[in-house]
Amino acid sequence: MKQLSVIILWIFVLIGAAGFAQTNPASVIEDFKSSTINQPGQEYPKVNSQGYARFQILAPEAKSVVVSLGLGGAKGGTVLTKDQDGYWRGTTAGAMDEGFHYYHVTVDGGIFNDPGALNFFGSTRWESGIEIPAHDEDFYALKDVPHGNVQQILFPSKSTNTSRRAFVYTPPGYNKDKNIKYPVLYLQHGWGEDETAWSNQGRVNLIMDNLIAEGKIKPFIIVMAYGMTNDVKYGGLASFKIEPFQTVLVEELIPYIDSNFSTVPNQANRAMAGLSMGGMETHSITLNRPDVFSQYALLSGGIYKPEEIKDKSKVKLVFISCGSRERPENVETAVKTLKEAGFNAVSYVSENTGHEFLTWRRSFQKLAPLLFK
Protein backbone atom coordinates (compact mmCIF):
# COMPACT_ATOMS: atom_id res chain seq x y z
CA MET A 1 0.00 0.00 0.00
CA LYS A 2 2.91 2.35 0.72
CA GLN A 3 4.29 1.85 -2.80
CA LEU A 4 0.80 2.38 -4.24
CA SER A 5 0.42 5.66 -2.36
CA VAL A 6 3.80 6.87 -3.66
CA ILE A 7 2.78 6.06 -7.24
CA ILE A 8 -0.54 7.86 -6.81
CA LEU A 9 1.11 10.95 -5.29
CA TRP A 10 3.62 10.98 -8.16
CA ILE A 11 0.79 10.83 -10.71
CA PHE A 12 -1.03 13.84 -9.22
CA VAL A 13 2.16 15.88 -8.92
CA LEU A 14 2.97 15.19 -12.56
CA ILE A 15 -0.56 16.02 -13.73
CA GLY A 16 -0.32 19.41 -12.04
CA ALA A 17 3.06 20.16 -13.62
CA ALA A 18 2.35 19.09 -17.18
CA GLY A 19 1.42 21.08 -20.22
CA PHE A 20 3.31 24.37 -20.09
CA ALA A 21 6.54 24.90 -21.99
CA GLN A 22 9.27 26.97 -20.39
CA THR A 23 9.74 29.24 -23.39
CA ASN A 24 8.05 32.64 -23.36
CA PRO A 25 8.81 34.56 -26.56
CA ALA A 26 8.75 38.35 -26.35
CA SER A 27 6.17 38.55 -29.11
CA VAL A 28 3.42 36.24 -30.27
CA ILE A 29 3.46 35.33 -33.96
CA GLU A 30 0.06 36.00 -35.54
CA ASP A 31 -0.20 32.82 -37.57
CA PHE A 32 -3.02 31.27 -35.54
CA LYS A 33 -5.06 28.46 -37.06
CA SER A 34 -8.07 26.56 -35.76
CA SER A 35 -7.23 23.55 -33.61
CA THR A 36 -7.53 20.31 -35.57
CA ILE A 37 -9.98 18.91 -32.99
CA ASN A 38 -12.49 21.75 -33.01
CA GLN A 39 -16.20 21.14 -33.40
CA PRO A 40 -17.20 21.18 -37.11
CA GLY A 41 -17.27 24.72 -38.46
CA GLN A 42 -15.85 26.33 -35.29
CA GLU A 43 -12.98 28.79 -35.65
CA TYR A 44 -11.86 28.85 -32.01
CA PRO A 45 -9.82 27.73 -30.15
CA LYS A 46 -6.79 28.52 -32.28
CA VAL A 47 -3.10 27.63 -32.00
CA ASN A 48 -0.02 29.20 -33.56
CA SER A 49 3.37 27.93 -34.70
CA GLN A 50 4.94 28.77 -31.33
CA GLY A 51 2.44 26.68 -29.36
CA TYR A 52 0.28 29.47 -27.99
CA ALA A 53 -3.47 28.88 -27.72
CA ARG A 54 -6.14 31.55 -28.27
CA PHE A 55 -9.75 31.39 -27.11
CA GLN A 56 -13.03 33.13 -27.84
CA ILE A 57 -16.11 32.54 -25.67
CA LEU A 58 -19.50 34.21 -26.10
CA ALA A 59 -20.83 35.14 -22.64
CA PRO A 60 -22.26 38.69 -22.79
CA GLU A 61 -23.70 38.62 -19.25
CA ALA A 62 -20.68 37.04 -17.56
CA LYS A 63 -18.41 38.88 -15.14
CA SER A 64 -15.41 36.53 -15.37
CA VAL A 65 -14.22 33.90 -17.86
CA VAL A 66 -11.09 31.82 -17.26
CA VAL A 67 -9.76 28.97 -19.41
CA SER A 68 -8.03 26.23 -17.40
CA LEU A 69 -5.32 25.73 -20.05
CA GLY A 70 -2.06 27.53 -19.40
CA LEU A 71 -0.38 29.16 -16.40
CA GLY A 72 -0.16 32.76 -15.29
CA GLY A 73 -3.81 33.66 -15.00
CA ALA A 74 -6.33 33.55 -12.18
CA LYS A 75 -6.71 30.07 -10.70
CA GLY A 76 -3.76 28.91 -12.79
CA GLY A 77 -5.47 29.48 -16.12
CA THR A 78 -5.79 31.99 -18.93
CA VAL A 79 -7.97 34.99 -18.03
CA LEU A 80 -10.09 36.20 -20.96
CA THR A 81 -11.05 39.83 -21.53
CA LYS A 82 -14.54 40.92 -22.52
CA ASP A 83 -14.99 42.94 -25.74
CA GLN A 84 -17.95 45.14 -26.67
CA ASP A 85 -19.47 42.44 -28.86
CA GLY A 86 -20.01 40.18 -25.82
CA TYR A 87 -17.13 37.81 -26.66
CA TRP A 88 -14.39 37.05 -24.16
CA ARG A 89 -10.98 36.63 -25.77
CA GLY A 90 -7.49 35.76 -24.63
CA THR A 91 -4.22 33.98 -25.37
CA THR A 92 -2.15 31.73 -23.12
CA ALA A 93 0.70 33.52 -21.36
CA GLY A 94 3.24 31.14 -22.83
CA ALA A 95 3.73 28.34 -25.31
CA MET A 96 2.07 25.03 -24.45
CA ASP A 97 3.69 21.61 -24.68
CA GLU A 98 3.16 19.99 -28.05
CA GLY A 99 0.33 17.49 -28.39
CA PHE A 100 -3.08 16.94 -26.80
CA HIS A 101 -4.39 18.75 -23.71
CA TYR A 102 -7.63 18.77 -21.74
CA TYR A 103 -9.16 22.06 -20.63
CA HIS A 104 -12.42 23.65 -19.53
CA VAL A 105 -13.87 27.13 -19.10
CA THR A 106 -14.88 28.69 -15.77
CA VAL A 107 -17.64 31.29 -16.19
CA ASP A 108 -18.53 33.18 -12.99
CA GLY A 109 -17.41 30.20 -10.94
CA GLY A 110 -19.25 27.55 -12.98
CA ILE A 111 -17.31 24.96 -14.99
CA PHE A 112 -18.27 24.46 -18.64
CA ASN A 113 -16.81 23.04 -21.82
CA ASP A 114 -15.73 25.24 -24.71
CA PRO A 115 -18.49 25.11 -27.36
CA GLY A 116 -15.83 25.34 -30.05
CA ALA A 117 -13.86 22.22 -29.09
CA LEU A 118 -14.55 18.50 -29.26
CA ASN A 119 -15.01 16.75 -25.93
CA PHE A 120 -12.87 13.94 -24.49
CA PHE A 121 -13.44 11.91 -21.33
CA GLY A 122 -10.78 12.82 -18.77
CA SER A 123 -10.64 13.77 -15.06
CA THR A 124 -13.87 11.78 -14.62
CA ARG A 125 -15.81 14.15 -16.88
CA TRP A 126 -16.08 15.16 -20.51
CA GLU A 127 -13.47 17.88 -21.03
CA SER A 128 -12.67 20.12 -23.98
CA GLY A 129 -9.59 19.12 -25.96
CA ILE A 130 -7.00 21.01 -27.95
CA GLU A 131 -4.10 19.88 -30.15
CA ILE A 132 -0.88 21.89 -30.10
CA PRO A 133 0.99 21.00 -33.32
CA ALA A 134 3.96 18.72 -32.65
CA HIS A 135 7.16 18.65 -34.68
CA ASP A 136 6.94 14.85 -34.85
CA GLU A 137 3.17 14.50 -35.30
CA ASP A 138 3.57 12.58 -38.56
CA PHE A 139 3.63 9.22 -36.74
CA TYR A 140 0.07 9.69 -35.42
CA ALA A 141 -1.32 11.58 -38.43
CA LEU A 142 -4.24 10.33 -40.50
CA LYS A 143 -2.64 9.10 -43.73
CA ASP A 144 -3.68 7.44 -46.98
CA VAL A 145 -2.77 3.94 -45.80
CA PRO A 146 -4.88 0.83 -45.09
CA HIS A 147 -6.76 1.35 -41.85
CA GLY A 148 -7.73 -1.02 -39.10
CA ASN A 149 -11.02 -0.97 -37.29
CA VAL A 150 -11.92 0.14 -33.77
CA GLN A 151 -15.15 -1.49 -32.65
CA GLN A 152 -17.17 -1.41 -29.47
CA ILE A 153 -17.94 -4.70 -27.78
CA LEU A 154 -20.20 -5.57 -24.85
CA PHE A 155 -19.04 -8.58 -22.87
CA PRO A 156 -20.83 -10.36 -20.02
CA SER A 157 -19.41 -9.84 -16.56
CA LYS A 158 -20.80 -12.08 -13.84
CA SER A 159 -18.54 -10.54 -11.21
CA THR A 160 -20.10 -7.10 -11.70
CA ASN A 161 -23.54 -8.41 -12.66
CA THR A 162 -23.68 -6.43 -15.90
CA SER A 163 -22.41 -6.20 -19.46
CA ARG A 164 -19.23 -4.15 -19.70
CA ARG A 165 -17.92 -2.17 -22.63
CA ALA A 166 -14.53 -2.40 -24.29
CA PHE A 167 -13.04 -1.25 -27.58
CA VAL A 168 -11.06 -3.53 -29.84
CA TYR A 169 -8.61 -2.49 -32.56
CA THR A 170 -8.17 -5.03 -35.34
CA PRO A 171 -5.44 -4.39 -37.94
CA PRO A 172 -5.99 -3.78 -41.67
CA GLY A 173 -6.97 -6.96 -43.47
CA TYR A 174 -8.16 -8.67 -40.30
CA ASN A 175 -11.31 -10.08 -41.92
CA LYS A 176 -9.68 -11.20 -45.16
CA ASP A 177 -8.14 -14.44 -43.92
CA LYS A 178 -9.88 -16.21 -41.05
CA ASN A 179 -6.93 -18.58 -40.68
CA ILE A 180 -4.59 -15.83 -39.47
CA LYS A 181 -4.38 -15.60 -35.69
CA TYR A 182 -3.17 -12.45 -33.94
CA PRO A 183 -1.39 -11.68 -30.65
CA VAL A 184 -3.26 -9.35 -28.28
CA LEU A 185 -2.23 -6.29 -26.29
CA TYR A 186 -4.48 -5.28 -23.39
CA LEU A 187 -3.99 -1.52 -23.14
CA GLN A 188 -5.23 0.49 -20.15
CA HIS A 189 -6.14 4.17 -19.80
CA GLY A 190 -5.21 6.56 -16.99
CA TRP A 191 -7.07 7.79 -13.94
CA GLY A 192 -10.30 9.66 -14.72
CA GLU A 193 -10.33 8.41 -18.31
CA ASP A 194 -12.15 5.48 -19.85
CA GLU A 195 -11.92 2.90 -22.61
CA THR A 196 -12.23 5.60 -25.31
CA ALA A 197 -9.01 7.37 -24.28
CA TRP A 198 -6.39 5.43 -26.21
CA SER A 199 -8.18 5.71 -29.55
CA ASN A 200 -9.59 9.26 -29.10
CA GLN A 201 -6.83 11.06 -27.21
CA GLY A 202 -4.01 8.62 -27.88
CA ARG A 203 -4.72 7.96 -31.58
CA VAL A 204 -3.38 4.47 -31.04
CA ASN A 205 -5.25 3.13 -34.08
CA LEU A 206 -3.56 5.64 -36.39
CA ILE A 207 -0.16 4.91 -34.88
CA MET A 208 -0.75 1.21 -35.52
CA ASP A 209 -1.98 1.78 -39.08
CA ASN A 210 1.09 3.86 -39.91
CA LEU A 211 3.57 1.42 -38.33
CA ILE A 212 1.97 -1.53 -40.15
CA ALA A 213 2.01 0.37 -43.47
CA GLU A 214 5.72 1.10 -42.96
CA GLY A 215 6.42 -2.57 -42.21
CA LYS A 216 7.78 -1.75 -38.77
CA ILE A 217 5.58 -4.03 -36.66
CA LYS A 218 3.88 -7.39 -36.69
CA PRO A 219 0.10 -6.71 -36.73
CA PHE A 220 -1.69 -7.40 -33.47
CA ILE A 221 -5.05 -6.78 -31.81
CA ILE A 222 -5.48 -4.16 -29.08
CA VAL A 223 -8.17 -4.40 -26.41
CA MET A 224 -9.03 -1.30 -24.38
CA ALA A 225 -11.24 -1.80 -21.32
CA TYR A 226 -12.58 0.44 -18.57
CA GLY A 227 -10.28 -0.04 -15.60
CA MET A 228 -12.44 1.25 -12.76
CA THR A 229 -14.53 -1.38 -11.00
CA ASN A 230 -15.25 0.41 -7.74
CA ASP A 231 -16.35 3.95 -6.94
CA VAL A 232 -13.22 6.03 -6.42
CA LYS A 233 -13.44 9.80 -6.11
CA TYR A 234 -10.70 12.33 -6.84
CA GLY A 235 -7.84 11.91 -4.40
CA GLY A 236 -9.09 8.50 -3.26
CA LEU A 237 -7.04 6.19 -5.43
CA ALA A 238 -5.37 4.70 -2.37
CA SER A 239 -8.64 2.85 -1.77
CA PHE A 240 -8.65 1.33 -5.26
CA LYS A 241 -8.56 -2.45 -5.15
CA ILE A 242 -7.05 -4.30 -8.11
CA GLU A 243 -8.79 -7.64 -7.49
CA PRO A 244 -12.23 -6.76 -8.95
CA PHE A 245 -10.72 -5.41 -12.17
CA GLN A 246 -8.29 -8.31 -12.37
CA THR A 247 -11.28 -10.65 -12.27
CA VAL A 248 -13.04 -8.72 -15.03
CA LEU A 249 -9.94 -8.65 -17.21
CA VAL A 250 -8.53 -12.14 -16.73
CA GLU A 251 -11.60 -14.26 -16.08
CA GLU A 252 -14.22 -12.48 -18.22
CA LEU A 253 -12.78 -10.18 -20.90
CA ILE A 254 -9.84 -12.30 -22.08
CA PRO A 255 -11.95 -15.47 -22.54
CA TYR A 256 -14.51 -13.38 -24.45
CA ILE A 257 -11.84 -11.94 -26.75
CA ASP A 258 -10.29 -15.37 -27.38
CA SER A 259 -13.73 -16.81 -28.18
CA ASN A 260 -14.85 -14.02 -30.50
CA PHE A 261 -11.69 -12.82 -32.24
CA SER A 262 -8.89 -14.54 -34.18
CA THR A 263 -6.32 -14.59 -31.43
CA VAL A 264 -3.36 -16.72 -30.43
CA PRO A 265 -4.77 -17.59 -27.00
CA ASN A 266 -1.67 -18.17 -24.95
CA GLN A 267 0.62 -16.35 -22.55
CA ALA A 268 3.44 -15.90 -25.05
CA ASN A 269 1.18 -13.93 -27.39
CA ARG A 270 -0.50 -11.77 -24.79
CA ALA A 271 0.81 -8.42 -23.47
CA MET A 272 -0.45 -5.80 -21.03
CA ALA A 273 0.37 -2.10 -20.92
CA GLY A 274 -1.05 1.00 -19.32
CA LEU A 275 -0.48 4.70 -18.83
CA SER A 276 -0.42 6.32 -15.38
CA MET A 277 -3.07 4.52 -13.29
CA GLY A 278 -3.30 1.94 -16.07
CA GLY A 279 0.39 1.31 -15.49
CA MET A 280 -0.36 0.73 -11.82
CA GLU A 281 -3.00 -1.82 -12.86
CA THR A 282 -0.59 -3.43 -15.32
CA HIS A 283 2.11 -3.69 -12.67
CA SER A 284 -0.20 -5.43 -10.19
CA ILE A 285 -1.96 -7.79 -12.59
CA THR A 286 1.13 -8.95 -14.46
CA LEU A 287 2.85 -9.76 -11.17
CA ASN A 288 -0.26 -11.49 -9.84
CA ARG A 289 -0.87 -13.48 -13.04
CA PRO A 290 2.43 -14.20 -14.82
CA ASP A 291 0.68 -17.17 -16.46
CA VAL A 292 -1.51 -14.78 -18.48
CA PHE A 293 0.88 -12.12 -19.87
CA SER A 294 4.43 -12.39 -21.19
CA GLN A 295 5.15 -8.75 -22.06
CA TYR A 296 4.72 -5.79 -19.69
CA ALA A 297 4.76 -2.04 -20.32
CA LEU A 298 4.40 0.87 -17.88
CA LEU A 299 3.93 4.31 -19.45
CA SER A 300 4.37 6.95 -16.72
CA GLY A 301 3.03 4.28 -14.43
CA GLY A 302 5.79 3.26 -12.05
CA ILE A 303 8.57 0.67 -12.40
CA TYR A 304 9.32 -3.02 -11.94
CA LYS A 305 11.99 -4.35 -9.60
CA PRO A 306 13.72 -7.67 -10.41
CA GLU A 307 12.80 -9.15 -7.04
CA GLU A 308 9.08 -8.56 -7.72
CA ILE A 309 9.07 -10.91 -10.70
CA LYS A 310 8.91 -14.48 -9.48
CA ASP A 311 9.69 -16.35 -12.71
CA LYS A 312 12.04 -14.59 -15.12
CA SER A 313 11.49 -17.25 -17.77
CA LYS A 314 7.86 -16.18 -18.23
CA VAL A 315 8.74 -12.55 -19.08
CA LYS A 316 9.70 -11.77 -22.68
CA LEU A 317 9.77 -7.95 -22.42
CA VAL A 318 9.61 -5.18 -19.83
CA PHE A 319 9.12 -1.67 -21.26
CA ILE A 320 9.14 1.41 -18.99
CA SER A 321 8.74 5.00 -20.18
CA CYS A 322 7.92 8.54 -19.09
CA GLY A 323 8.30 12.16 -20.14
CA SER A 324 11.52 14.08 -19.61
CA ARG A 325 9.64 16.38 -17.20
CA GLU A 326 8.58 13.44 -15.06
CA ARG A 327 11.26 11.30 -13.38
CA PRO A 328 13.36 9.83 -16.19
CA GLU A 329 16.20 8.91 -13.84
CA ASN A 330 13.88 6.48 -12.04
CA VAL A 331 12.89 4.83 -15.32
CA GLU A 332 16.46 4.56 -16.60
CA THR A 333 17.79 3.22 -13.29
CA ALA A 334 15.00 0.65 -13.06
CA VAL A 335 15.66 -0.64 -16.58
CA LYS A 336 19.41 -0.76 -15.95
CA THR A 337 18.76 -2.88 -12.86
CA LEU A 338 16.41 -5.18 -14.75
CA LYS A 339 18.96 -5.67 -17.52
CA GLU A 340 21.66 -6.52 -15.00
CA ALA A 341 19.28 -9.13 -13.59
CA GLY A 342 18.92 -10.71 -17.04
CA PHE A 343 15.60 -9.27 -18.21
CA ASN A 344 14.89 -8.02 -21.73
CA ALA A 345 14.13 -4.49 -20.52
CA VAL A 346 13.78 -1.26 -22.52
CA SER A 347 13.45 2.35 -21.36
CA TYR A 348 12.17 5.33 -23.27
CA VAL A 349 12.02 9.02 -22.30
CA SER A 350 9.91 11.46 -24.32
CA GLU A 351 11.75 14.75 -24.73
CA ASN A 352 10.14 17.99 -23.51
CA THR A 353 6.91 16.40 -22.29
CA GLY A 354 5.39 15.59 -18.92
CA HIS A 355 2.42 13.52 -17.77
CA GLU A 356 0.50 13.99 -21.01
CA PHE A 357 -0.65 12.23 -24.15
CA LEU A 358 2.27 13.14 -26.39
CA THR A 359 4.46 11.22 -23.92
CA TRP A 360 2.17 8.21 -24.24
CA ARG A 361 1.72 8.44 -28.01
CA ARG A 362 5.50 8.49 -28.41
CA SER A 363 5.90 5.71 -25.87
CA PHE A 364 3.44 3.50 -27.71
CA GLN A 365 5.22 4.14 -31.00
CA LYS A 366 8.43 2.86 -29.41
CA LEU A 367 6.73 -0.05 -27.66
CA ALA A 368 4.72 -1.50 -30.56
CA PRO A 369 7.70 -2.71 -32.68
CA LEU A 370 9.10 -4.54 -29.64
CA LEU A 371 5.97 -6.60 -29.02
CA PHE A 372 5.43 -10.19 -30.15
CA LYS A 373 8.76 -10.66 -31.89
N, C-alpha and C positions, 0 to 999 in steps of 0.2 A: 504493500500500500504506500510505503514511503517513496519508492521509485515512481509509482504511478502519480503521486502528488507532485513530484518534481517535474515529470513530463508535462503534466497539465499546466503547472505554473509557467513553464518554459513556453508552452503554446500561447498562453494569453499575453505574456510579455512580448513575444514575437509579433502577434497580431497587432498589438498597439503600436509597434515600431515600424511596421511595414508600410510601403507605398509612397514614400516621399523622398525624392532624390536630393542629394546634398548641393547640387548646383543651383545657383540663383542668378541667372544672367541679368545684366543691368537693364536690358530692354527686351521686351517681348516681341518676337517676330509675328507680324500679322499675316500669317499664312494658314489660318484656322480652317479646318474642314470638319464636317459632321462626323461624329463617331460612327464607326462601322456597325455598331450594335444599337443604333437608334431605332425607335418605332418607325414604321414605314411613313415616309413623307415628312418626318420631323427634322428640322435643321439643327436644333440644339439637343444635347450638349455638343460642343466642338472641341477639337484638339489641334495643336499646332506641331510643327516639326521639332520643337524643343521639348515637348512633353507637357506643356501647360494645358489645362482644361478650362473651358469657358461655358458658363451656364446662363440660361434665360428662363425665368419662371414668371408666369402671369398670376399675380395675386394682388389686385388693386386695393383691397381693403386691409391687407396685412400690415403689421407694424415691424416685423422682423422676419428675414428669410436667410437661413444659413444652410449651406451644402456641407455634408459631412466629409467630403473628399478634400484632402489637403490640409496642411498645417498653417498656423499663423492667424487664423480668424477666431471669432468667439466660439467657445466650446470645442476648440481644436479643428474648426472647419473653415470654409471659405464664406465670408460674409458678403451677401449680395446687396447692391444699392438700388433703390427704387427710382425709376425714371417717370416722367410725366405721363407716359402712355400706359402706366399700370404694370409694366414689366420690371422685374428685379433682375439685375445683371451683375456678373462678376467673374473674375478669373483667379485661378489658384495663385497663391503667393510664390510658388516655385514650381519647378518641373516635377512631374510625377514619375515614379518608376514605370518602365515599359510594361506593357501587358494589360491584363484584365484587373479591374478593381470594382468592388461593391461601393455603393454610396446611397444616401437618402437625403431628403430635404426636410429641415425643421422650420415650420411656419408658425410663428407665435407660440412656440412650445410644443406644437403637435408634429408628429413624425409622419411624413408622406413620401411616396415615390415620385420621381421626376416623370411627368407625363411624356417627356420626349424620349426616354430611354426604355429599352427592353428590360424585363424583370428576370432575376435569377434567384433561386432559393439559397440563402446564406444567412448566418446568424439567426437561425430558426424563424426566418420570415422571408418573404419575397422582397428583395432589394433591387434598386436600380443598378445597372452595370454600365461600365465605360471601358473602351479599349484605347490604351495609349500605344501608338504604333511602336513596334519593336524592330530593332535593326536586323534581327534574325527571324522575323515572323514567317519567313517562307516555309519553314518546316511544318507549320500548322495552318497554312493557307488552304483555301478551297481551290483545287486545281482540276484541270481537265484530265483526270486519271480515272481508272475504274474505282467505283466506290463500294464499300461494304454497306451493311444495313444495321441500323440500331432499332431494335424492336422491344416493345414492352411485353413482359410476361407477367402472369398472375399464377403463383404457385401455392399449393395448399400447405398450411402450417398448423399442425396439430398442437404444437407447443404454445402457440399464441392464439389458437382457436379462431383463425381467420385465414383469408387469402392475402398473401403479401406480394408486393410489386417489386420487380427488378427489371433492369434493362440489359439486353444482350447485344453485343456487337459481333456480327459474323462477317468475315472478310469477303472481298470481291470473289465471285465465282463459287460461293459456298454451296448453292443449290444445283450447280451443274453436274457434279459427280457425287452421288450418294455414297460411293465407296471410300471417299477420302474422309479420314478422321482427323480431328484437330485437337491440339493441346488447349488448355483453358487457363486463363488468368482471372482470378477473383480480385477485383480492384475496388478498394473502399474510399469513400469520400471523407471529408473532415468534419469537425464538430459544427453543428448548426446547419449543415448542408444535407442533401439527400441523394438518392440514386440517380438524379438527373445531372449532378454536378460535373462528373468527368466528361460527359459528352457535350453539355452546354457551355460550362465555363472552361473546362479543360481541353475541349476539342480533340479528345483522344481518338475519335473515329477518323478525323482528318489526318492526324499524325500517323495513324496506322495505314490509311490508304496511301499516303505519300511514301512511307517507308517500304511498303509492299511493291508499289510501282517502281521504286528505285532498286528493287532487288536486295534490300538491306536486311530484311527479316524473313523468317519463316512464318507464314500466316498462322494466326491462332485466334481463338474466340476470347472475348472479354465479357465477364459477367459483373454487373454493378448493382449491388443490393443496398437497401437502407440499413444502416448499422446501428440504429437506436432501437432497443427493444424494451426499455423502461423509461419512465418519465423523468428526465433530467433537465433541470432549469439552469440558466446561465450561472456559472460559477460553482455548479454542483457536480462536476464530472468525477470528483473523488468517490461519489456514491455509485458510479456506473459499474455494473457487474457484467463481466464478459460472458459468463456461462449461458444466459438466455440467447444471446446472439450467436454464440458458438453452436448451440443446438440448432438454431434456424439455418445457419450456413452449412454445417457439416452433415446434419442428419435429415434436412428437408430440402434445401436449395440444391446442393450438389447432386443428390440422387435424381432430382427433377431434371436438372440440366443434362445429366448423363443419359436419362431415359428419353429426352425429347430433342436432343441435338446430337450431331455427329462428332462425338468427342472420343478421345483416347482416355478411357476412364480408369486411370491409375495414378499413383503418387508421383511417378517420374514425369508425367505430363500435366501436372497441376501446380500452379504457382499462386501465391497470394501477395498483394501489395496494397499499401494505403498511404494516404497523405495525412499528416497531423494526427488527429484522433484515430483515423483509419490505420495509421501506422501503429498506434498503440494497440488497436485490435489485432492487427497482423502479428505483431510481436507476441501477444498472449496466445493466440490461437495456433500459430505455427509451432510454438514451444509445447503447447498442450497436446497437439495432434500431429506429430512428425510423420505419422503414417499416412497423412492426407496430402500434404504439400511438400514439394522438394525444392522449391525456389522461393526465397523471401526477399521482399523489398520494403524499406522504410523511407518515405519521402517526407522530410521534416517531421519525423515521427519517432524519434528516439534512436537507440542503438541496440545491437546484440553484443553480448559478452561470450567468449568461447565456453566458459563454464556453464552457461545457461543451456547450451545445446547438448543434449544427452547422447545422441548418436550422430557423429560427424558423417558417417557413411550415407545417411539419408538426405543430406543437404548438398544440392548441386550448385547453388548460387546464393550468396548474400549480397544484396545491393543496398547501400545507405547513401542518402543524399540530403542536401539542404541548400539554402541560399547563402551567399557570401556575407549577408548581413545577419545571419542567424549565428550558429556556433560551428563553423566549419572545422575548427581544430578538434572538436569532439568526434565528428564524423570521420575525419582522416585518421585520428588516433585509434578509434574503434576498429576501422578496417585494417590498419597496420597490425593490430593485435590479433585479429582474426586470421590474417594471412600467415602470421608467424605460428599460429596454432594449426595451420594446414588447411584452412577453408579457402574455397574459391570466392573471395570477397572483393567487391568493387566499390569505390567511393566516387561521388560526383558532387561538385560545388558549382552552383549557378552564379555567375558573376553579376554583381550589382543588383541583386534582388534579395528580398526577405521572405517572410512567411506569406507567400502569394502565388497566384496561379502560373505566372511565368516560370517560377522556380519549378513547379510541378510539371508543367508542359515540357520544359527542357529535361527534367529528370526522367520523364517517361520516354522521351526520344532516345535517351542514352540507355535506358533499361531494356526497351523492347528488343533490340538486336542481340542482347545477351541471353534472352529466354529461350528455352527449349532447343538448345543446340544439340 
